[in-house]
Structure formats: structure tokens, C-alpha cells
């Protein structure tokens, strides 16, 4: 079925309804893999790629986000190791208090990691090849920098 008449009917009506800037400034929502960056928005409407420079800055930001995720995982691992060491040296009567406080901090780090991982998943799900490569590059560099004591096998659900 040809729907080209629907698009023709839309021409000239971009300004109606208070949308202002018109169709050319709207975020595209691709559900298929693409390398096209026209009207690319990354997770938020405000993170709108409008030029080559903004694409480059956005890709660098995505790489840094991927590196940051691996850094957070490293901080969490180091905290767990230091907590285990501390629990061995704490007098028995204080061990439960230190353990409970440590568990709350570990739970907080876990929640932040999960939020971060899901946000990276949403970034990846722009289905834009450039952004997907940037997420993977960030994971690669982050693992190189922070994954020395970590298995390369993933143990979490996403990213």
C-alpha cells in the first residue's frame, strides 16, 4: 500500500501544534541498525547530534561512559576486597556492625552499577553503528585500564 500521499499531506504543517523548528530537528527513533546520524538523539532529546563536531564529541562521551563503567566495577571489586580484609582484623564484637555497613555500601555500588549498565544498554540501543562501536570501544579501553583482576567472562545481565 502506498502511503506517500500521507507524507505529502504533512508538508507545510511542521509549525502547527507549537512544535516550532519543524520536522528536520526531531529525533529519529531507529529500530533497525544504521550508520545514519541524521537527527540522532542519544537516550535524551537534549543529547541531539546536529553536526559532525557534535557527533565526534558524543562518540568520545560514549567511550568515556564505557570506560567509567569499568572503573566503577573496579572500585566495587576493590571495596569488596578491602571490606573482607577489614572484617578479618575487626574484633569479633564489632564485626557485625562493620559487615552490615559494608553490605549497605556494596548494595549501593551494585545499584549504581546496574543503573549505569542499563543506561549504557539504552545508548547501545540507538541501533546506530557509530554509537554501538563507541560503547564497545569504551568497554575495551575500560577493561584494559581497570580489568586486570577480572575475568573477561561477563557475570551481569547487560553491557
N, C-alpha and C positions, 0 to 999 in steps of 0.2 A: 504494500500500500504506500503510495507516495504522499508524504507529509510536507512537501516543500511549500505548499500554499500556506501552512501554519507559520512557517518562518517568515514568509513574505508579509503576512498579516502583522507580524510583530515589528517589522521595520518601522522606524519613525516613532515608536511608542516607548523607547527606553526611558524617557524622562517622566513618564506617568507613574503615579504612586509614590512620589518622593524619593525615588532611587538615585536621582542626581546624575552621577558620572556616566551612566549608560552601561550597556552590556559589556563593552570592551574592558571594563575594570572589575568584573565579577570573578570570583574564584571559580576555577574549574574543578569538578569532582570526578576525576577519572577512576573507573573501576577496572580498567584494563591497563596492562603495562604500557608505558610510553616514555619517550625521551623528550617529548614536547614540554617546554617550560612556559608556554603562553598562559597567563592568568593562573600560574601555580601558586597555591597557598599551602603553607606547611603548618598543619594542625590548627592554627588560628587564622581567622580572617585578616588580622592585623599583620601576620607574617606573610605578606603578599610579595612574590617575586615579580618585579616590574621591569628589570633591566639585567643586562649581563653582569654588571657590578653587584647588584643585589643577589643574583644567583650565586656568584662566587662567594660573597660574604655568608650567604645562607648555607652553602655547602661546607664552608670552613666551620661555621657554627655547629652544624650537624656532626662533623667529625669530632669537634671538641666535646659535644654532648656524649658521643660514644666513648671517648677517652674518659670523660668524667664518670660514666657508669662503671667502667672497670676500676677506676680509682676508688669509688665508693665501695665496691666489692672488696678491694684490698684493705681499706680501712676497717670494714666489718670483720674480715678474717683476722687482722692484727688485733682488733679489740677482743675477739673471742679467745685468741691465744693468750693475751695479757690477762684476761679475766681468769682463765684456767690456772695460770701461774700464780696469780694473786690468791685464788681460793686455796691453793696448796700451802701458802705461807700464813694465811689468816688464822688466828686462834679459833678453835672449834666453836666457841660461843658466839663469835661474830660471823661465822661462815654463812649462816642462813640469810642474814641481812645483806651481806655483800652479794650473795647469789641472787636474791630477789631483785636488788637494784640493778645488777648486771643483766638479769633477764629482761627487765623493762628497757634497758638501753639496747640490748640485742633485738628486742621486738620492734623498737623504734627504727633501728637501722634496717631491719627486714622490711618494714612497711615502706620506708623511703626507697629502698631498692626495688620493691615491687611497683611502686608508683612510677619510678624512673624507667623501669623496663617496659611498662605498658605505654608510657609516653613515647619511648623510642619505637615501639611497635606501631603506634599511630603515625609517627614520622615515616617509617618504612612503608606504611600502607597508603602513602600518597600514590603508590604504584609508579612513581617517576624513577626512571633508571638512574639518573644523576643522584637523587636523594638516597636511593637504595644503596648505591655504591658508597656514598659518603657515610652512611650508617655502618656498613661493613668495614670500611677503612678505619673508622673510629674504633670499632671493636678490635680490629687487628693491631692498631697502634697502642690502644689501651692495654691489650693483653701483653704486647711486647714490653711496655713500661711497667705494668703492675701485676702481671700474672705469673711471676717466677715460681711461686709456690703453689700454683693452682693447676689442676688437671685441665686439659683442653676440652674435656667432655663437659657439656653443659648439664647443670642439675636444676635449672629453673625452667618455668613454663614458656617464657618468651624472651626475646632478644638474646 
